[in-house]
């Protein structure tokens, strides 16, 4: 019974994109490891960019620097 937790920043991933991630990860586990899709769990957590840091800098600030 695989459980996969995907964490992404909350920056506008659509319902369709998230559904594609769930389907794709489920398919990958079936194809590579032979896992049953009916017992494969995939969750997506969206994290505010203020709460996600890279290299000691919040993503909110990184995004401002990239503009």
Secondary structure as GFF3:
##gff-version 3
##sequence-region A 1 67
A	DSSP	beta_strand	3	9	.	.	.	ID=ss1
A	DSSP	alpha_helix	15	33	.	.	.	ID=ss2
A	DSSP	three_ten_helix	37	39	.	.	.	ID=ss3
A	DSSP	beta_strand	41	47	.	.	.	ID=ss4
A	DSSP	three_ten_helix	49	51	.	.	.	ID=ss5
A	DSSP	beta_strand	53	54	.	.	.	ID=ss6
A	DSSP	beta_strand	57	58	.	.	.	ID=ss7
A	DSSP	alpha_helix	59	66	.	.	.	ID=ss8
###
